[in-house]
Amino acid sequence: MADNKRVLVVDDEEKVVFFLRESLEELGHDYTVTAARSAEEALEKITEEAYDLVISDLRMPGLNGLELFEKVKEVSPGTHLILMTAYGSDEVEAEAHRLETYEYITKPFHVADLIEVARDALADIAVSQTEKLTLSEDQFDEVNKSLGNLRFEVGARCVLLADLAGEIISEVGITEGLETGTFIPLVANGLATIFKIAQYLGDEETFNLNFYEGRSYDIYSTGVGNDLFLTLVFDRTKQASRIGMVWLYARRTIQDLLRIVSGVETEMEAAPEIDVREEMAMPETTDEQPVDAEKREIIESAMSKLAESEEEPETPVRTQEDTFGIEEALRKGLIDEDFAQLLKGED
């Protein structure tokens, strides 16, 4: 399991800091939330230990939020930044953009929105910090051969291997017209959530076959270890894909790729035996001819392992009324009128 992500909340008002810190703890046990009452205190903390995300108010005595961010970029360039302010302007937004601020949030806002933005920023860090794979010439040739075999076995238009940052490592087949430099990062973003779920559940070896069916293309994607993924593209105007074939050969290719890049045999559970000659004889899948029921059952059984554990554990409900009332939160711009009325209605 990866180390906890560290979040620093900066605001000069004690009750605001307390409220935000307590609310951001809803991110989960994999996140540590710390507070600072000034930009100067925040800088002291950042120089003592690394933080993945800093969330700061704009207006504070001493250094303001943007001045804090400028110094954070010098000390810790990889730290993501979120700016909160009730005094937004084109100049402030332009400066926030110059400092590569991840998000610029104007008050009043829903705390739930801040939590979602913080979660996205931390997920983005997980993707951007993925180390780029370096292959020797022999390894690269082996990878290309493995991808070529997979393409031939399933009849794909092209097969690509990439990392979670969206960097393409190898591709075989016809990619013309796909704009893979834009397309593959989108696939990476979709798979990042699956990787986070597996990490949360403690599953070191998983197999998840994601499927997109469009008018022109069928697209499959699946993880290769913890840092890579495969993408298979089928041209529906020439040949429909067969999910059973893709499922079988993709698993075998993943085993082969992990062996190539690491030199160590994988421990992933072996794929169930399927009569390939019988599979090759199956008619192409169409809307009128669904995938063979037995093979679909095999695939859905593999997918259900994750679904059975998706229910989130119950967490105790926190209330802040004793220390931070609805009216005060409204005055501070942490909630808007509609949300305040909703909270009052629940009372």
C-alpha positions as CSV (number, residue, x, y, z in Angstrom):
1,M,0.0,0.0,0.0
2,A,1.3,3.5,-0.9
3,D,2.2,6.0,1.7
4,N,-0.5,8.4,2.9
5,K,-1.0,11.6,0.9
6,R,-0.4,14.7,2.9
7,V,-2.7,17.8,2.7
8,L,-2.0,21.2,4.3
9,V,-4.9,23.7,4.9
10,V,-3.9,27.3,5.4
11,D,-6.2,30.1,6.7
12,D,-5.7,32.7,9.4
13,E,-9.1,32.1,11.0
14,E,-9.0,29.3,13.6
15,K,-12.6,28.2,13.1
16,V,-12.3,28.1,9.3
17,V,-9.1,26.0,9.6
18,F,-10.8,23.6,12.0
19,F,-13.9,23.3,9.8
20,L,-12.0,22.6,6.6
21,R,-9.5,20.2,8.2
22,E,-12.4,18.2,9.8
23,S,-14.3,18.2,6.5
24,L,-11.3,17.1,4.4
25,E,-10.8,14.1,6.7
26,E,-13.6,12.7,4.6
27,L,-11.0,12.0,2.0
28,G,-10.3,8.8,3.9
29,H,-7.7,7.0,6.0
30,D,-5.1,7.2,3.2
31,Y,-4.8,11.0,3.6
32,T,-3.3,13.1,6.4
33,V,-4.7,16.6,6.8
34,T,-2.7,19.3,8.7
35,A,-3.5,22.9,9.3
36,A,-1.5,26.2,9.5
37,R,-2.8,29.6,10.7
38,S,-0.5,31.7,8.4
39,A,1.6,31.4,5.2
40,E,4.7,31.7,7.3
41,E,3.7,28.7,9.5
42,A,2.8,26.8,6.3
43,L,6.2,27.4,4.9
44,E,7.9,26.1,8.0
45,K,5.8,22.9,7.8
46,I,6.6,22.4,4.1
47,T,10.3,22.8,4.7
48,E,10.2,20.1,7.4
49,E,8.2,17.5,5.5
50,A,6.7,17.1,2.0
51,Y,3.1,17.8,1.3
52,D,1.2,16.6,-1.8
53,L,-1.5,19.3,-1.7
54,V,-1.7,22.8,-0.2
55,I,-5.1,24.5,0.1
56,S,-4.9,28.2,1.1
57,D,-7.1,31.2,1.5
58,L,-6.0,34.3,-0.5
59,R,-6.2,37.1,2.0
60,M,-4.1,36.6,5.2
61,P,-1.9,38.8,7.3
62,G,1.7,38.8,6.2
63,L,2.1,36.7,3.0
64,N,-1.1,36.2,1.0
65,G,-2.1,32.9,-0.6
66,L,-0.5,33.7,-4.0
67,E,2.8,34.7,-2.4
68,L,2.7,31.5,-0.4
69,F,2.2,29.5,-3.6
70,E,5.2,31.2,-5.2
71,K,7.4,30.1,-2.4
72,V,5.9,26.6,-2.3
73,K,6.8,26.2,-6.0
74,E,10.4,27.0,-5.1
75,V,10.6,24.6,-2.2
76,S,8.4,21.8,-3.5
77,P,7.6,22.0,-7.2
78,G,5.6,18.8,-7.2
79,T,3.1,20.0,-4.7
80,H,-0.4,20.7,-6.1
81,L,-2.1,24.0,-5.1
82,I,-5.7,25.0,-4.5
83,L,-6.6,28.7,-3.9
84,M,-9.8,29.8,-2.0
85,T,-11.0,33.4,-2.1
86,A,-14.0,35.6,-1.8
87,Y,-12.1,38.4,-3.6
88,G,-11.6,37.0,-7.0
89,S,-10.5,39.1,-10.0
90,D,-9.0,38.6,-13.5
91,E,-5.6,39.6,-12.0
92,V,-5.8,37.1,-9.2
93,E,-6.9,34.3,-11.6
94,A,-4.1,35.1,-14.0
95,E,-1.5,35.0,-11.2
96,A,-3.0,31.7,-10.0
97,H,-2.7,30.3,-13.5
98,R,0.9,31.5,-13.8
99,L,1.8,29.6,-10.6
100,E,0.1,26.5,-12.1
101,T,-2.5,26.4,-9.4
102,Y,-4.5,23.2,-9.8
103,E,-7.9,24.9,-8.9
104,Y,-9.2,28.4,-8.2
105,I,-12.3,28.3,-5.9
106,T,-14.4,31.3,-5.2
107,K,-16.5,31.7,-2.0
108,P,-19.1,30.8,-1.2
109,F,-18.7,27.1,-2.1
110,H,-20.0,23.7,-1.0
111,V,-17.5,21.9,1.1
112,A,-18.4,18.8,-0.8
113,D,-17.1,20.5,-4.0
114,L,-13.8,21.3,-2.3
115,I,-13.4,17.7,-1.2
116,E,-14.0,16.5,-4.7
117,V,-11.5,19.0,-6.1
118,A,-8.9,17.9,-3.5
119,R,-9.5,14.2,-4.4
120,D,-9.0,15.0,-8.1
121,A,-5.8,16.9,-7.4
122,L,-4.4,14.0,-5.4
123,A,-5.4,11.5,-8.0
124,D,-3.7,13.6,-10.6
125,I,-0.5,13.5,-8.5
126,A,-0.7,9.7,-8.4
127,V,-0.8,9.7,-12.2
128,S,1.9,12.4,-12.8
129,Q,4.3,10.7,-10.4
130,T,4.3,7.4,-12.3
131,E,7.9,6.6,-13.3
132,K,8.5,6.4,-17.1
133,L,9.5,2.9,-18.1
134,T,12.9,2.5,-19.8
135,L,13.4,-0.6,-21.9
136,S,16.5,-2.0,-23.4
137,E,16.5,-2.6,-27.2
138,D,15.9,-6.4,-26.7
139,Q,13.0,-5.7,-24.2
140,F,11.5,-3.2,-26.7
141,D,11.6,-5.8,-29.5
142,E,10.0,-8.4,-27.2
143,V,7.3,-6.0,-26.2
144,N,6.5,-5.2,-29.9
145,K,6.5,-8.9,-30.7
146,S,4.0,-9.6,-27.8
147,L,1.7,-6.8,-28.9
148,G,1.9,-7.9,-32.5
149,N,0.9,-11.5,-31.5
150,L,-2.0,-10.1,-29.5
151,R,-3.2,-8.0,-32.4
152,F,-3.1,-11.0,-34.8
153,E,-4.8,-13.3,-32.3
154,V,-7.8,-11.0,-31.7
155,G,-7.9,-9.1,-35.0
156,A,-7.5,-5.6,-33.6
157,R,-6.7,-2.6,-35.7
158,C,-4.0,-1.6,-33.3
159,V,-2.6,-2.4,-29.8
160,L,-0.8,0.1,-27.6
161,L,1.1,-0.2,-24.3
162,A,1.3,3.0,-22.2
163,D,1.9,4.2,-18.7
164,L,-0.6,5.9,-16.3
165,A,0.8,9.4,-17.3
166,G,-0.5,8.7,-20.8
167,E,2.9,8.2,-22.3
168,I,2.9,5.6,-25.1
169,I,5.6,3.0,-24.7
170,S,4.9,0.9,-27.8
171,E,2.2,0.6,-30.5
172,V,1.6,-1.9,-33.3
173,G,-1.0,-1.7,-36.1
174,I,-2.8,1.2,-37.7
175,T,-3.1,4.3,-35.5
176,E,-3.7,6.8,-38.3
177,G,-6.7,9.1,-37.5
178,L,-6.8,8.1,-33.8
179,E,-4.7,11.0,-32.5
180,T,-3.2,8.7,-29.9
181,G,-1.4,11.6,-28.1
182,T,-4.8,12.9,-27.0
183,F,-6.7,9.6,-27.0
184,I,-4.4,7.5,-24.8
185,P,-4.2,10.0,-21.9
186,L,-8.0,9.9,-21.8
187,V,-7.9,6.2,-21.4
188,A,-5.2,6.6,-18.7
189,N,-7.5,8.9,-16.7
190,G,-10.3,6.4,-16.8
191,L,-8.1,3.6,-15.6
192,A,-6.5,5.7,-12.8
193,T,-9.8,5.3,-10.8
194,I,-9.6,1.5,-11.2
195,F,-6.0,1.4,-10.0
196,K,-7.0,3.5,-6.9
197,I,-9.8,1.1,-6.1
198,A,-7.5,-1.8,-6.3
199,Q,-5.0,0.0,-4.1
200,Y,-7.7,0.8,-1.6
201,L,-8.8,-2.8,-1.5
202,G,-5.2,-4.1,-1.2
203,D,-5.4,-6.0,-4.4
204,E,-1.8,-6.2,-5.8
205,E,-2.8,-8.4,-8.8
206,T,-6.1,-7.6,-10.6
207,F,-7.6,-8.0,-14.1
208,N,-10.2,-5.5,-15.2
209,L,-11.2,-5.4,-18.8
210,N,-12.9,-2.0,-19.6
211,F,-15.0,-2.0,-22.8
212,Y,-16.2,1.0,-24.9
213,E,-18.5,0.3,-27.8
214,G,-18.8,3.1,-30.3
215,R,-20.2,3.5,-33.8
216,S,-16.8,3.2,-35.5
217,Y,-14.6,1.5,-32.9
218,D,-14.6,-1.0,-30.1
219,I,-12.0,-0.1,-27.5
220,Y,-10.7,-2.4,-24.7
221,S,-8.3,-1.3,-22.0
222,T,-6.7,-3.2,-19.0
223,G,-4.0,-2.6,-16.5
224,V,-0.5,-4.2,-16.8
225,G,0.8,-4.4,-13.3
226,N,0.5,-1.2,-11.2
227,D,1.9,1.4,-13.7
228,L,1.1,0.3,-17.3
229,F,-2.0,-0.5,-19.4
230,L,-2.9,-2.1,-22.7
231,T,-5.4,-0.5,-25.2
232,L,-6.9,-2.5,-28.1
233,V,-8.8,-0.8,-30.8
234,F,-11.1,-2.6,-33.3
235,D,-12.5,-1.0,-36.5
236,R,-16.2,-2.0,-36.4
237,T,-16.6,-1.2,-40.1
238,K,-14.2,-4.1,-40.9
239,Q,-14.4,-6.6,-38.0
240,A,-16.4,-6.7,-34.8
241,S,-14.6,-7.6,-31.6
242,R,-15.1,-10.8,-29.6
243,I,-15.0,-10.1,-25.9
244,G,-14.2,-13.7,-25.0
245,M,-11.1,-13.7,-27.3
246,V,-9.9,-10.3,-26.0
247,W,-10.3,-11.4,-22.4
248,L,-8.4,-14.6,-23.0
249,Y,-5.5,-13.3,-25.0
250,A,-5.2,-10.0,-23.1
251,R,-4.6,-11.9,-19.9
252,R,-1.9,-14.0,-21.5
253,T,-0.2,-10.9,-23.0
254,I,-0.2,-9.2,-19.6
255,Q,1.7,-12.2,-18.1
256,D,4.2,-12.0,-21.0
257,L,4.6,-8.2,-20.8
258,L,5.2,-8.3,-17.0
259,R,7.8,-11.0,-17.5
260,I,9.6,-8.9,-20.2
261,V,9.7,-5.6,-18.2
262,S,10.6,-7.1,-14.9
263,G,12.3,-10.4,-15.7
264,V,10.2,-12.0,-13.0
265,E,7.3,-14.5,-13.6
266,T,4.0,-13.1,-12.4
267,E,1.7,-14.6,-9.8
268,M,-1.5,-13.6,-11.4
269,E,-4.1,-16.4,-11.3
270,A,-4.0,-18.4,-14.5
271,A,-6.7,-17.8,-17.0
272,P,-9.4,-20.6,-17.2
273,E,-9.0,-23.0,-20.0
274,I,-10.9,-22.1,-23.2
275,D,-11.0,-24.1,-26.4
276,V,-9.4,-21.6,-28.7
277,R,-10.4,-23.6,-31.8
278,E,-14.0,-23.5,-30.7
279,E,-13.6,-19.7,-30.0
280,M,-12.2,-19.1,-33.4
281,A,-15.2,-20.8,-34.9
282,M,-17.7,-18.6,-33.1
283,P,-19.6,-16.0,-35.3
284,E,-18.7,-12.4,-34.8
285,T,-20.5,-10.6,-32.0
286,T,-23.4,-8.3,-33.0
287,D,-26.3,-6.8,-31.3
288,E,-28.4,-9.7,-32.5
289,Q,-25.7,-12.3,-31.6
290,P,-24.5,-11.8,-28.0
291,V,-21.3,-13.3,-26.7
292,D,-21.6,-17.0,-25.8
293,A,-23.4,-17.1,-22.4
294,E,-20.8,-19.4,-20.8
295,K,-17.9,-17.1,-21.7
296,R,-19.8,-14.0,-20.6
297,E,-20.3,-15.7,-17.2
298,I,-16.6,-16.3,-16.9
299,I,-15.9,-12.6,-17.6
300,E,-18.6,-11.3,-15.3
301,S,-17.4,-13.5,-12.5
302,A,-14.0,-11.9,-12.7
303,M,-15.5,-8.4,-12.7
304,S,-17.8,-9.2,-9.8
305,K,-14.9,-9.7,-7.4
306,L,-14.4,-5.9,-7.3
307,A,-18.1,-5.1,-7.3
308,E,-18.7,-7.2,-4.2
309,S,-16.3,-4.9,-2.2
310,E,-17.4,-1.5,-3.6
311,E,-19.7,-0.7,-0.6
312,E,-17.9,2.0,1.4
313,P,-17.4,1.3,5.1
314,E,-19.7,3.4,7.4
315,T,-18.0,6.4,9.0
316,P,-19.3,8.2,12.0
317,V,-21.2,11.4,11.3
318,R,-19.5,14.5,12.5
319,T,-21.4,17.6,13.5
320,Q,-19.8,21.1,13.8
321,E,-22.7,23.0,15.3
322,D,-21.2,23.2,18.7
323,T,-18.0,24.8,17.4
324,F,-18.9,26.2,13.9
325,G,-22.6,27.0,13.3
326,I,-24.5,27.2,10.0
327,E,-24.8,31.0,10.2
328,E,-21.1,31.4,10.8
329,A,-20.2,29.1,8.0
330,L,-22.5,31.1,5.8
331,R,-20.8,34.4,6.8
332,K,-17.3,32.9,6.1
333,G,-18.4,31.9,2.6
334,L,-17.9,28.2,3.2
335,I,-21.5,27.4,2.2
336,D,-24.1,29.3,0.1
337,E,-27.7,30.3,1.0
338,D,-29.2,27.2,-0.7
339,F,-27.0,24.8,1.1
340,A,-27.6,26.6,4.4
341,Q,-31.3,26.3,4.0
342,L,-30.9,22.6,3.2
343,L,-28.9,22.1,6.4
344,K,-31.5,24.0,8.4
345,G,-34.3,21.9,6.9
346,E,-32.4,18.7,8.0
347,D,-32.3,20.0,11.5
